């Protein structure tokens, strides 16, 4: 959520930076300011009326002592009370409307975020490794997976529906090995604390991280309990400290969590949906940081490097893309996407999106920390996939496929998998 003081003090700058996203937000900002002005004016009036009421009440007391008729001024007090109550009701309605508007405004892109209109304008920051070369025509992961009995889309569709899959045999073993490899890497080498959170969360948690109300059609909801299946571990893990005041010596906080993730992917039919590329349920290891404003950009570089290390150890070619203002996520101020090369697809697949949300999520969660001087401040939150398993699975089996149909296991993963190859 944007700071109302920032909007109040720099409305033109806020509009300009929001416009860089490609939407028309000026009218929303203007309505927020109009409500804010009306609320402040009404509050001034309420304080004056309360002062008048206190003064007149004293006059009534003195008049009664002197035996005077106080009916007229008592009626005046009743009128003041009615006006104060009306101002309170109007203020409550204004507060609700202002919060609704603020929750609908995206974050401001960071000043250094490249300006652009779409994904085609995202600059490449760096690349690692090179595309593998084959002396045969590389197969798609769906073909490899079915030939080796690793993945079963028919079984997934039978028991749940389309865009669900069953991992079988060595496929299930490979998925589990990747999860353990990622968690061990991030909790030992990179120093994150492992978290195993619930997979169902309250709506306030989704509001806190920005999925609600904007993306309500993308999440699975249980109306009877008013609980939501998590679309990413970012939601429960970042909300671990909602409505808290942290100590500055606790920062930075670094968490890593493995969870299944659930997304309805409404409106995404046909958008790269082949095989494991876009699923309604998929595994992911998420990295979350809570840090001071002064260090958050440095922490973003560290977070991105931690996610990159996964692909380097697995020997997978990838590139890092910085998202432009027209492509950046709703709540993010600055984002790097890590895209791994999948030979069977002949394209790059996003396996991690590493973002700095600034104070946007912390304000929505009412999260604060006390700085060295004892002053309450708003921390910055960051998160990134470290990494998403389904697409990592795709890139790995397609990159390491052999002419005889087998799949080599990268050396860094063999200790977790327990073998050198599949098939």
TORKOL-4160 file (C-alpha; in steps of 0.2 Angstrom, whole numbers, padded with zeros to 4 digits, m for minus):
423
<pt num="1" X="0000" Y="0000" Z="0000"/>
<pt num="2" X="0006" Y="0017" Z="m0004"/>
<pt num="3" X="0010" Y="0029" Z="0010"/>
<pt num="4" X="m0004" Y="0042" Z="0010"/>
<pt num="5" X="0008" Y="0056" Z="0015"/>
<pt num="6" X="0018" Y="0052" Z="0000"/>
<pt num="7" X="0003" Y="0054" Z="m0011"/>
<pt num="8" X="m0002" Y="0070" Z="m0001"/>
<pt num="9" X="0015" Y="0078" Z="m0003"/>
<pt num="10" X="0020" Y="0073" Z="m0020"/>
<pt num="11" X="0004" Y="0069" Z="m0030"/>
<pt num="12" X="0011" Y="0073" Z="m0047"/>
<pt num="13" X="0027" Y="0062" Z="m0044"/>
<pt num="14" X="0016" Y="0048" Z="m0039"/>
<pt num="15" X="0005" Y="0050" Z="m0054"/>
<pt num="16" X="0020" Y="0050" Z="m0066"/>
<pt num="17" X="0028" Y="0035" Z="m0059"/>
<pt num="18" X="0011" Y="0025" Z="m0059"/>
<pt num="19" X="0008" Y="0031" Z="m0077"/>
<pt num="20" X="0025" Y="0023" Z="m0082"/>
<pt num="21" X="0016" Y="0006" Z="m0078"/>
<pt num="22" X="0004" Y="0009" Z="m0093"/>
<pt num="23" X="m0012" Y="0011" Z="m0083"/>
<pt num="24" X="m0023" Y="0026" Z="m0080"/>
<pt num="25" X="m0021" Y="0029" Z="m0061"/>
<pt num="26" X="m0023" Y="0048" Z="m0060"/>
<pt num="27" X="m0041" Y="0048" Z="m0057"/>
<pt num="28" X="m0039" Y="0036" Z="m0042"/>
<pt num="29" X="m0025" Y="0047" Z="m0035"/>
<pt num="30" X="m0036" Y="0062" Z="m0036"/>
<pt num="31" X="m0050" Y="0053" Z="m0027"/>
<pt num="32" X="m0039" Y="0047" Z="m0014"/>
<pt num="33" X="m0033" Y="0066" Z="m0011"/>
<pt num="34" X="m0051" Y="0072" Z="m0011"/>
<pt num="35" X="m0056" Y="0060" Z="0002"/>
<pt num="36" X="m0041" Y="0064" Z="0012"/>
<pt num="37" X="m0044" Y="0082" Z="0012"/>
<pt num="38" X="m0062" Y="0080" Z="0016"/>
<pt num="39" X="m0058" Y="0068" Z="0031"/>
<pt num="40" X="m0045" Y="0081" Z="0038"/>
<pt num="41" X="m0057" Y="0095" Z="0036"/>
<pt num="42" X="m0071" Y="0085" Z="0045"/>
<pt num="43" X="m0058" Y="0080" Z="0059"/>
<pt num="44" X="m0054" Y="0098" Z="0062"/>
<pt num="45" X="m0073" Y="0102" Z="0063"/>
<pt num="46" X="m0075" Y="0087" Z="0075"/>
<pt num="47" X="m0061" Y="0093" Z="0087"/>
<pt num="48" X="m0069" Y="0110" Z="0087"/>
<pt num="49" X="m0086" Y="0103" Z="0091"/>
<pt num="50" X="m0079" Y="0093" Z="0105"/>
<pt num="51" X="m0071" Y="0108" Z="0112"/>
<pt num="52" X="m0088" Y="0118" Z="0111"/>
<pt num="53" X="m0097" Y="0103" Z="0119"/>
<pt num="54" X="m0085" Y="0103" Z="0134"/>
<pt num="55" X="m0086" Y="0122" Z="0136"/>
<pt num="56" X="m0105" Y="0122" Z="0135"/>
<pt num="57" X="m0106" Y="0107" Z="0147"/>
<pt num="58" X="m0097" Y="0117" Z="0160"/>
<pt num="59" X="m0109" Y="0132" Z="0157"/>
<pt num="60" X="m0123" Y="0120" Z="0160"/>
<pt num="61" X="m0116" Y="0115" Z="0176"/>
<pt num="62" X="m0114" Y="0133" Z="0182"/>
<pt num="63" X="m0131" Y="0138" Z="0176"/>
<pt num="64" X="m0139" Y="0123" Z="0186"/>
<pt num="65" X="m0130" Y="0128" Z="0201"/>
<pt num="66" X="m0137" Y="0146" Z="0200"/>
<pt num="67" X="m0155" Y="0139" Z="0197"/>
<pt num="68" X="m0156" Y="0145" Z="0178"/>
<pt num="69" X="m0165" Y="0136" Z="0164"/>
<pt num="70" X="m0153" Y="0126" Z="0154"/>
<pt num="71" X="m0165" Y="0118" Z="0142"/>
<pt num="72" X="m0159" Y="0129" Z="0127"/>
<pt num="73" X="m0141" Y="0126" Z="0129"/>
<pt num="74" X="m0144" Y="0107" Z="0133"/>
<pt num="75" X="m0153" Y="0106" Z="0116"/>
<pt num="76" X="m0138" Y="0115" Z="0108"/>
<pt num="77" X="m0127" Y="0101" Z="0116"/>
<pt num="78" X="m0138" Y="0088" Z="0109"/>
<pt num="79" X="m0136" Y="0095" Z="0091"/>
<pt num="80" X="m0117" Y="0096" Z="0093"/>
<pt num="81" X="m0118" Y="0077" Z="0098"/>
<pt num="82" X="m0128" Y="0073" Z="0083"/>
<pt num="83" X="m0116" Y="0082" Z="0072"/>
<pt num="84" X="m0101" Y="0073" Z="0080"/>
<pt num="85" X="m0109" Y="0056" Z="0077"/>
<pt num="86" X="m0113" Y="0060" Z="0059"/>
<pt num="87" X="m0095" Y="0066" Z="0056"/>
<pt num="88" X="m0090" Y="0049" Z="0064"/>
<pt num="89" X="m0101" Y="0039" Z="0052"/>
<pt num="90" X="m0095" Y="0049" Z="0037"/>
<pt num="91" X="m0077" Y="0047" Z="0043"/>
<pt num="92" X="m0079" Y="0028" Z="0044"/>
<pt num="93" X="m0086" Y="0027" Z="0026"/>
<pt num="94" X="m0072" Y="0038" Z="0020"/>
<pt num="95" X="m0059" Y="0027" Z="0028"/>
<pt num="96" X="m0066" Y="0012" Z="0020"/>
<pt num="97" X="m0067" Y="0020" Z="0003"/>
<pt num="98" X="m0049" Y="0027" Z="0004"/>
<pt num="99" X="m0043" Y="0010" Z="0010"/>
<pt num="100" X="m0052" Y="0002" Z="m0005"/>
<pt num="101" X="m0044" Y="0014" Z="m0017"/>
<pt num="102" X="m0026" Y="0012" Z="m0009"/>
<pt num="103" X="m0027" Y="m0007" Z="m0010"/>
<pt num="104" X="m0031" Y="m0005" Z="m0028"/>
<pt num="105" X="m0016" Y="0006" Z="m0032"/>
<pt num="106" X="0000" Y="m0004" Z="m0038"/>
<pt num="107" X="0017" Y="0000" Z="m0031"/>
<pt num="108" X="0028" Y="0014" Z="m0038"/>
<pt num="109" X="0042" Y="0007" Z="m0049"/>
<pt num="110" X="0059" Y="0011" Z="m0042"/>
<pt num="111" X="0067" Y="0026" Z="m0050"/>
<pt num="112" X="0080" Y="0014" Z="m0058"/>
<pt num="113" X="0067" Y="0003" Z="m0066"/>
<pt num="114" X="0069" Y="0003" Z="m0085"/>
<pt num="115" X="0054" Y="0012" Z="m0093"/>
<pt num="116" X="0045" Y="0001" Z="m0106"/>
<pt num="117" X="0027" Y="m0005" Z="m0111"/>
<pt num="118" X="0029" Y="m0024" Z="m0112"/>
<pt num="119" X="0040" Y="m0039" Z="m0109"/>
<pt num="120" X="0048" Y="m0036" Z="m0126"/>
<pt num="121" X="0056" Y="m0021" Z="m0119"/>
<pt num="122" X="0064" Y="m0030" Z="m0104"/>
<pt num="123" X="0083" Y="m0028" Z="m0105"/>
<pt num="124" X="0094" Y="m0043" Z="m0102"/>
<pt num="125" X="0106" Y="m0040" Z="m0087"/>
<pt num="126" X="0117" Y="m0056" Z="m0089"/>
<pt num="127" X="0118" Y="m0074" Z="m0095"/>
<pt num="128" X="0127" Y="m0089" Z="m0088"/>
<pt num="129" X="0133" Y="m0104" Z="m0097"/>
<pt num="130" X="0128" Y="m0108" Z="m0115"/>
<pt num="131" X="0114" Y="m0118" Z="m0124"/>
<pt num="132" X="0118" Y="m0137" Z="m0124"/>
<pt num="133" X="0122" Y="m0144" Z="m0141"/>
<pt num="134" X="0115" Y="m0161" Z="m0147"/>
<pt num="135" X="0120" Y="m0174" Z="m0160"/>
<pt num="136" X="0101" Y="m0179" Z="m0161"/>
<pt num="137" X="0085" Y="m0170" Z="m0161"/>
<pt num="138" X="0081" Y="m0166" Z="m0142"/>
<pt num="139" X="0064" Y="m0172" Z="m0136"/>
<pt num="140" X="0051" Y="m0163" Z="m0126"/>
<pt num="141" X="0050" Y="m0166" Z="m0108"/>
<pt num="142" X="0032" Y="m0174" Z="m0110"/>
<pt num="143" X="0039" Y="m0187" Z="m0122"/>
<pt num="144" X="0054" Y="m0190" Z="m0111"/>
<pt num="145" X="0043" Y="m0191" Z="m0096"/>
<pt num="146" X="0031" Y="m0203" Z="m0103"/>
<pt num="147" X="0044" Y="m0214" Z="m0111"/>
<pt num="148" X="0053" Y="m0216" Z="m0094"/>
<pt num="149" X="0037" Y="m0216" Z="m0084"/>
<pt num="150" X="0041" Y="m0200" Z="m0074"/>
<pt num="151" X="0025" Y="m0190" Z="m0076"/>
<pt num="152" X="0007" Y="m0195" Z="m0079"/>
<pt num="153" X="m0004" Y="m0182" Z="m0086"/>
<pt num="154" X="m0019" Y="m0194" Z="m0089"/>
<pt num="155" X="m0019" Y="m0199" Z="m0071"/>
<pt num="156" X="m0018" Y="m0181" Z="m0065"/>
<pt num="157" X="m0033" Y="m0177" Z="m0076"/>
<pt num="158" X="m0043" Y="m0192" Z="m0070"/>
<pt num="159" X="m0041" Y="m0189" Z="m0052"/>
<pt num="160" X="m0042" Y="m0170" Z="m0052"/>
<pt num="161" X="m0043" Y="m0162" Z="m0070"/>
<pt num="162" X="m0033" Y="m0154" Z="m0083"/>
<pt num="163" X="m0016" Y="m0145" Z="m0078"/>
<pt num="164" X="m0013" Y="m0157" Z="m0064"/>
<pt num="165" X="0000" Y="m0171" Z="m0065"/>
<pt num="166" X="0006" Y="m0186" Z="m0056"/>
<pt num="167" X="0024" Y="m0189" Z="m0054"/>
<pt num="168" X="0029" Y="m0208" Z="m0054"/>
<pt num="169" X="0044" Y="m0218" Z="m0049"/>
<pt num="170" X="0060" Y="m0209" Z="m0053"/>
<pt num="171" X="0050" Y="m0194" Z="m0058"/>
<pt num="172" X="0043" Y="m0192" Z="m0040"/>
<pt num="173" X="0061" Y="m0196" Z="m0034"/>
<pt num="174" X="0068" Y="m0182" Z="m0045"/>
<pt num="175" X="0056" Y="m0170" Z="m0039"/>
<pt num="176" X="0059" Y="m0174" Z="m0021"/>
<pt num="177" X="0078" Y="m0173" Z="m0024"/>
<pt num="178" X="0077" Y="m0156" Z="m0031"/>
<pt num="179" X="0066" Y="m0150" Z="m0016"/>
<pt num="180" X="0079" Y="m0157" Z="m0004"/>
<pt num="181" X="0094" Y="m0150" Z="m0014"/>
<pt num="182" X="0086" Y="m0132" Z="m0015"/>
<pt num="183" X="0082" Y="m0132" Z="0004"/>
<pt num="184" X="0099" Y="m0138" Z="0009"/>
<pt num="185" X="0108" Y="m0126" Z="m0002"/>
<pt num="186" X="0098" Y="m0111" Z="0004"/>
<pt num="187" X="0098" Y="m0115" Z="0023"/>
<pt num="188" X="0117" Y="m0120" Z="0024"/>
<pt num="189" X="0126" Y="m0111" Z="0010"/>
<pt num="190" X="0115" Y="m0096" Z="0010"/>
<pt num="191" X="0110" Y="m0094" Z="0028"/>
<pt num="192" X="0091" Y="m0094" Z="0027"/>
<pt num="193" X="0080" Y="m0101" Z="0041"/>
<pt num="194" X="0069" Y="m0115" Z="0034"/>
<pt num="195" X="0050" Y="m0113" Z="0037"/>
<pt num="196" X="0036" Y="m0126" Z="0034"/>
<pt num="197" X="0020" Y="m0115" Z="0034"/>
<pt num="198" X="0001" Y="m0119" Z="0032"/>
<pt num="199" X="m0005" Y="m0121" Z="0015"/>
<pt num="200" X="m0021" Y="m0112" Z="0019"/>
<pt num="201" X="m0022" Y="m0094" Z="0024"/>
<pt num="202" X="m0034" Y="m0080" Z="0030"/>
<pt num="203" X="m0039" Y="m0067" Z="0017"/>
<pt num="204" X="m0029" Y="m0054" Z="0027"/>
<pt num="205" X="m0013" Y="m0063" Z="0022"/>
<pt num="206" X="m0017" Y="m0062" Z="0004"/>
<pt num="207" X="m0021" Y="m0043" Z="0006"/>
<pt num="208" X="m0005" Y="m0041" Z="0015"/>
<pt num="209" X="0006" Y="m0047" Z="0001"/>
<pt num="210" X="m0005" Y="m0040" Z="m0013"/>
<pt num="211" X="m0014" Y="m0054" Z="m0021"/>
<pt num="212" X="m0031" Y="m0048" Z="m0014"/>
<pt num="213" X="m0042" Y="m0039" Z="m0019"/>
<pt num="214" X="m0033" Y="m0037" Z="m0036"/>
<pt num="215" X="m0031" Y="m0056" Z="m0041"/>
<pt num="216" X="m0045" Y="m0064" Z="m0032"/>
<pt num="217" X="m0049" Y="m0074" Z="m0048"/>
<pt num="218" X="m0032" Y="m0082" Z="m0047"/>
<pt num="219" X="m0033" Y="m0091" Z="m0030"/>
<pt num="220" X="m0043" Y="m0106" Z="m0024"/>
<pt num="221" X="m0055" Y="m0101" Z="m0010"/>
<pt num="222" X="m0065" Y="m0111" Z="0003"/>
<pt num="223" X="m0080" Y="m0100" Z="0007"/>
<pt num="224" X="m0086" Y="m0111" Z="0021"/>
<pt num="225" X="m0070" Y="m0107" Z="0031"/>
<pt num="226" X="m0065" Y="m0091" Z="0022"/>
<pt num="227" X="m0048" Y="m0098" Z="0019"/>
<pt num="228" X="m0037" Y="m0098" Z="0003"/>
<pt num="229" X="m0025" Y="m0111" Z="m0004"/>
<pt num="230" X="m0008" Y="m0102" Z="m0005"/>
<pt num="231" X="m0003" Y="m0097" Z="m0023"/>
<pt num="232" X="0015" Y="m0096" Z="m0016"/>
<pt num="233" X="0024" Y="m0098" Z="0000"/>
<pt num="234" X="0028" Y="m0079" Z="0000"/>
<pt num="235" X="0010" Y="m0077" Z="0007"/>
<pt num="236" X="0011" Y="m0086" Z="0023"/>
<pt num="237" X="0030" Y="m0083" Z="0026"/>
<pt num="238" X="0030" Y="m0064" Z="0024"/>
<pt num="239" X="0014" Y="m0063" Z="0035"/>
<pt num="240" X="0023" Y="m0072" Z="0049"/>
<pt num="241" X="0027" Y="m0055" Z="0056"/>
<pt num="242" X="0011" Y="m0045" Z="0051"/>
<pt num="243" X="0005" Y="m0033" Z="0064"/>
<pt num="244" X="0022" Y="m0034" Z="0073"/>
<pt num="245" X="0035" Y="m0022" Z="0078"/>
<pt num="246" X="0052" Y="m0030" Z="0075"/>
<pt num="247" X="0069" Y="m0024" Z="0083"/>
<pt num="248" X="0082" Y="m0017" Z="0071"/>
<pt num="249" X="0094" Y="m0031" Z="0077"/>
<pt num="250" X="0083" Y="m0044" Z="0070"/>
<pt num="251" X="0085" Y="m0038" Z="0052"/>
<pt num="252" X="0088" Y="m0044" Z="0039"/>
<pt num="253" X="0077" Y="m0059" Z="0042"/>
<pt num="254" X="0079" Y="m0073" Z="0029"/>
<pt num="255" X="0067" Y="m0087" Z="0027"/>
<pt num="256" X="0066" Y="m0102" Z="0014"/>
<pt num="257" X="0051" Y="m0112" Z="0013"/>
<pt num="258" X="0046" Y="m0127" Z="0002"/>
<pt num="259" X="0027" Y="m0128" Z="m0002"/>
<pt num="260" X="0015" Y="m0134" Z="m0015"/>
<pt num="261" X="0007" Y="m0119" Z="m0024"/>
<pt num="262" X="m0010" Y="m0118" Z="m0031"/>
<pt num="263" X="m0016" Y="m0106" Z="m0044"/>
<pt num="264" X="m0032" Y="m0105" Z="m0055"/>
<pt num="265" X="m0022" Y="m0097" Z="m0069"/>
<pt num="266" X="m0039" Y="m0089" Z="m0074"/>
<pt num="267" X="m0038" Y="m0082" Z="m0092"/>
<pt num="268" X="m0021" Y="m0090" Z="m0096"/>
<pt num="269" X="m0028" Y="m0104" Z="m0107"/>
<pt num="270" X="m0016" Y="m0108" Z="m0122"/>
<pt num="271" X="m0002" Y="m0097" Z="m0115"/>
<pt num="272" X="0012" Y="m0109" Z="m0115"/>
<pt num="273" X="0002" Y="m0123" Z="m0106"/>
<pt num="274" X="0010" Y="m0138" Z="m0114"/>
<pt num="275" X="0016" Y="m0151" Z="m0101"/>
<pt num="276" X="0023" Y="m0145" Z="m0085"/>
<pt num="277" X="0025" Y="m0127" Z="m0091"/>
<pt num="278" X="0009" Y="m0120" Z="m0083"/>
<pt num="279" X="0000" Y="m0130" Z="m0069"/>
<pt num="280" X="m0013" Y="m0127" Z="m0056"/>
<pt num="281" X="m0003" Y="m0136" Z="m0043"/>
<pt num="282" X="0016" Y="m0135" Z="m0043"/>
<pt num="283" X="0031" Y="m0136" Z="m0030"/>
<pt num="284" X="0042" Y="m0121" Z="m0026"/>
<pt num="285" X="0055" Y="m0116" Z="m0014"/>
<pt num="286" X="0052" Y="m0098" Z="m0010"/>
<pt num="287" X="0065" Y="m0086" Z="m0002"/>
<pt num="288" X="0059" Y="m0071" Z="0008"/>
<pt num="289" X="0068" Y="m0057" Z="0016"/>
<pt num="290" X="0063" Y="m0043" Z="0028"/>
<pt num="291" X="0076" Y="m0029" Z="0029"/>
<pt num="292" X="0079" Y="m0011" Z="0031"/>
<pt num="293" X="0076" Y="0002" Z="0018"/>
<pt num="294" X="0094" Y="0006" Z="0017"/>
<pt num="295" X="0099" Y="m0011" Z="0013"/>
<pt num="296" X="0085" Y="m0018" Z="0002"/>
<pt num="297" X="0092" Y="m0015" Z="m0015"/>
<pt num="298" X="0109" Y="m0024" Z="m0009"/>
<pt num="299" X="0098" Y="m0038" Z="m0002"/>
<pt num="300" X="0089" Y="m0040" Z="m0019"/>
<pt num="301" X="0105" Y="m0043" Z="m0028"/>
<pt num="302" X="0110" Y="m0056" Z="m0015"/>
<pt num="303" X="0093" Y="m0064" Z="m0016"/>
<pt num="304" X="0094" Y="m0065" Z="m0035"/>
<pt num="305" X="0112" Y="m0072" Z="m0034"/>
<pt num="306" X="0105" Y="m0086" Z="m0022"/>
<pt num="307" X="0092" Y="m0091" Z="m0035"/>
<pt num="308" X="0105" Y="m0091" Z="m0049"/>
<pt num="309" X="0117" Y="m0102" Z="m0039"/>
<pt num="310" X="0104" Y="m0116" Z="m0041"/>
<pt num="311" X="0105" Y="m0116" Z="m0059"/>
<pt num="312" X="0124" Y="m0114" Z="m0059"/>
<pt num="313" X="0127" Y="m0129" Z="m0048"/>
<pt num="314" X="0115" Y="m0139" Z="m0059"/>
<pt num="315" X="0124" Y="m0133" Z="m0075"/>
<pt num="316" X="0109" Y="m0126" Z="m0083"/>
<pt num="317" X="0111" Y="m0111" Z="m0095"/>
<pt num="318" X="0100" Y="m0096" Z="m0090"/>
<pt num="319" X="0098" Y="m0077" Z="m0092"/>
<pt num="320" X="0093" Y="m0063" Z="m0080"/>
<pt num="321" X="0080" Y="m0051" Z="m0086"/>
<pt num="322" X="0076" Y="m0035" Z="m0078"/>
<pt num="323" X="0057" Y="m0031" Z="m0079"/>
<pt num="324" X="0052" Y="m0014" Z="m0086"/>
<pt num="325" X="0039" Y="m0003" Z="m0079"/>
<pt num="326" X="0025" Y="m0010" Z="m0090"/>
<pt num="327" X="0029" Y="m0028" Z="m0086"/>
<pt num="328" X="0033" Y="m0027" Z="m0067"/>
<pt num="329" X="0022" Y="m0035" Z="m0055"/>
<pt num="330" X="0008" Y="m0026" Z="m0046"/>
<pt num="331" X="0016" Y="m0025" Z="m0029"/>
<pt num="332" X="0034" Y="m0024" Z="m0035"/>
<pt num="333" X="0046" Y="m0009" Z="m0036"/>
<pt num="334" X="0060" Y="m0019" Z="m0045"/>
<pt num="335" X="0061" Y="m0036" Z="m0052"/>
<pt num="336" X="0073" Y="m0048" Z="m0060"/>
<pt num="337" X="0067" Y="m0063" Z="m0069"/>
<pt num="338" X="0078" Y="m0078" Z="m0071"/>
<pt num="339" X="0074" Y="m0088" Z="m0086"/>
<pt num="340" X="0082" Y="m0106" Z="m0089"/>
<pt num="341" X="0085" Y="m0113" Z="m0106"/>
<pt num="342" X="0074" Y="m0128" Z="m0111"/>
<pt num="343" X="0081" Y="m0137" Z="m0126"/>
<pt num="344" X="0065" Y="m0147" Z="m0130"/>
<pt num="345" X="0055" Y="m0131" Z="m0129"/>
<pt num="346" X="0067" Y="m0121" Z="m0139"/>
<pt num="347" X="0064" Y="m0106" Z="m0127"/>
<pt num="348" X="0068" Y="m0099" Z="m0110"/>
<pt num="349" X="0057" Y="m0103" Z="m0096"/>
<pt num="350" X="0055" Y="m0092" Z="m0080"/>
<pt num="351" X="0060" Y="m0101" Z="m0065"/>
<pt num="352" X="0062" Y="m0087" Z="m0053"/>
<pt num="353" X="0056" Y="m0069" Z="m0051"/>
<pt num="354" X="0065" Y="m0060" Z="m0038"/>
<pt num="355" X="0057" Y="m0044" Z="m0032"/>
<pt num="356" X="0060" Y="m0029" Z="m0020"/>
<pt num="357" X="0043" Y="m0023" Z="m0014"/>
<pt num="358" X="0049" Y="m0008" Z="m0004"/>
<pt num="359" X="0038" Y="m0004" Z="0010"/>
<pt num="360" X="0022" Y="m0008" Z="0000"/>
<pt num="361" X="0018" Y="m0025" Z="0008"/>
<pt num="362" X="0024" Y="m0020" Z="0025"/>
<pt num="363" X="0011" Y="m0006" Z="0025"/>
<pt num="364" X="m0003" Y="m0018" Z="0020"/>
<pt num="365" X="0003" Y="m0030" Z="0034"/>
<pt num="366" X="0005" Y="m0016" Z="0047"/>
<pt num="367" X="0023" Y="m0022" Z="0050"/>
<pt num="368" X="0035" Y="m0010" Z="0058"/>
<pt num="369" X="0053" Y="m0011" Z="0066"/>
<pt num="370" X="0061" Y="0000" Z="0079"/>
<pt num="371" X="0077" Y="0008" Z="0072"/>
<pt num="372" X="0093" Y="0012" Z="0082"/>
<pt num="373" X="0085" Y="0027" Z="0089"/>
<pt num="374" X="0069" Y="0019" Z="0094"/>
<pt num="375" X="0059" Y="0026" Z="0080"/>
<pt num="376" X="0046" Y="0016" Z="0072"/>
<pt num="377" X="0049" Y="0013" Z="0054"/>
<pt num="378" X="0042" Y="0003" Z="0040"/>
<pt num="379" X="0054" Y="m0011" Z="0033"/>
<pt num="380" X="0056" Y="m0017" Z="0016"/>
<pt num="381" X="0051" Y="m0035" Z="0010"/>
<pt num="382" X="0058" Y="m0045" Z="m0004"/>
<pt num="383" X="0055" Y="m0063" Z="m0011"/>
<pt num="384" X="0060" Y="m0074" Z="m0025"/>
<pt num="385" X="0058" Y="m0092" Z="m0031"/>
<pt num="386" X="0073" Y="m0102" Z="m0027"/>
<pt num="387" X="0067" Y="m0110" Z="m0038"/>
<pt num="388" X="0050" Y="m0116" Z="m0046"/>
<pt num="389" X="0051" Y="m0135" Z="m0047"/>
<pt num="390" X="0040" Y="m0139" Z="m0062"/>
<pt num="391" X="0050" Y="m0128" Z="m0075"/>
<pt num="392" X="0067" Y="m0133" Z="m0066"/>
<pt num="393" X="0062" Y="m0151" Z="m0069"/>
<pt num="394" X="0058" Y="m0147" Z="m0087"/>
<pt num="395" X="0074" Y="m0139" Z="m0090"/>
<pt num="396" X="0084" Y="m0152" Z="m0082"/>
<pt num="397" X="0077" Y="m0167" Z="m0091"/>
<pt num="398" X="0078" Y="m0159" Z="m0107"/>
<pt num="399" X="0096" Y="m0152" Z="m0105"/>
<pt num="400" X="0103" Y="m0169" Z="m0099"/>
<pt num="401" X="0094" Y="m0181" Z="m0111"/>
<pt num="402" X="0105" Y="m0193" Z="m0120"/>
<pt num="403" X="0104" Y="m0201" Z="m0137"/>
<pt num="404" X="0098" Y="m0218" Z="m0129"/>
<pt num="405" X="0083" Y="m0209" Z="m0121"/>
<pt num="406" X="0091" Y="m0209" Z="m0103"/>
<pt num="407" X="0093" Y="m0194" Z="m0093"/>
<pt num="408" X="0110" Y="m0190" Z="m0084"/>
<pt num="409" X="0108" Y="m0183" Z="m0066"/>
<pt num="410" X="0119" Y="m0167" Z="m0063"/>
<pt num="411" X="0134" Y="m0171" Z="m0051"/>
<pt num="412" X="0128" Y="m0158" Z="m0038"/>
<pt num="413" X="0111" Y="m0168" Z="m0037"/>
<pt num="414" X="0117" Y="m0186" Z="m0037"/>
<pt num="415" X="0119" Y="m0186" Z="m0018"/>
<pt num="416" X="0101" Y="m0182" Z="m0016"/>
<pt num="417" X="0095" Y="m0193" Z="m0030"/>
<pt num="418" X="0106" Y="m0208" Z="m0027"/>
<pt num="419" X="0110" Y="m0212" Z="m0045"/>
<pt num="420" X="0119" Y="m0205" Z="m0060"/>
<pt num="421" X="0105" Y="m0207" Z="m0072"/>
<pt num="422" X="0087" Y="m0211" Z="m0076"/>
<pt num="423" X="0083" Y="m0225" Z="m0088"/>
